[in-house]
């Protein structure tokens, strides 16, 4: 039953996250995420639950728009948690 619910909600497992290059648990806008390092462009972030990816995109867009209207460089707060084991 637990696996069916996870599949229905498009949950990314630890094994899938590690295979894609994610290294840590984290949060963006309070949404649980997987976080990994990429090149100089910044970290790689993906929501653990598929539907939450839309909330992250909305937060990203609102933050970028608001800060650019204020004449400030956009930044995005990503909380990096413990390493994936």
DAHUTA-V983538 format. One record per backbone hydrogen bond with DSSP energy under -0.5 kcal/mol. NH is the residue of the N-H (numbers start at 1). CO is the residue of the C=O. Records with the same first field share a line. If there is no record, write none. Layout:
NH->CO ; CO
This chain:
5->1
6->2
7->3
8->4
9->5
10->7
11->6
12->48
13->11
17->13
18->14
19->15
20->16
21->18
22->17
23->35
24->35
25->82
26->33
27->79
28->31
29->77
31->28
32->30
33->26
34->46
35->24
36->44
42->39
44->36
46->34
48->32
50->9 ; 10
51->9
52->49
53->49 ; 50
54->51
55->51
56->52
57->53
58->54
59->55
60->56
61->57
62->58
63->59
64->60
65->61
66->62
67->63
68->64
69->65
70->66
71->68
72->67
78->76
79->27 ; 77
80->78
81->25 ; 79
84->23
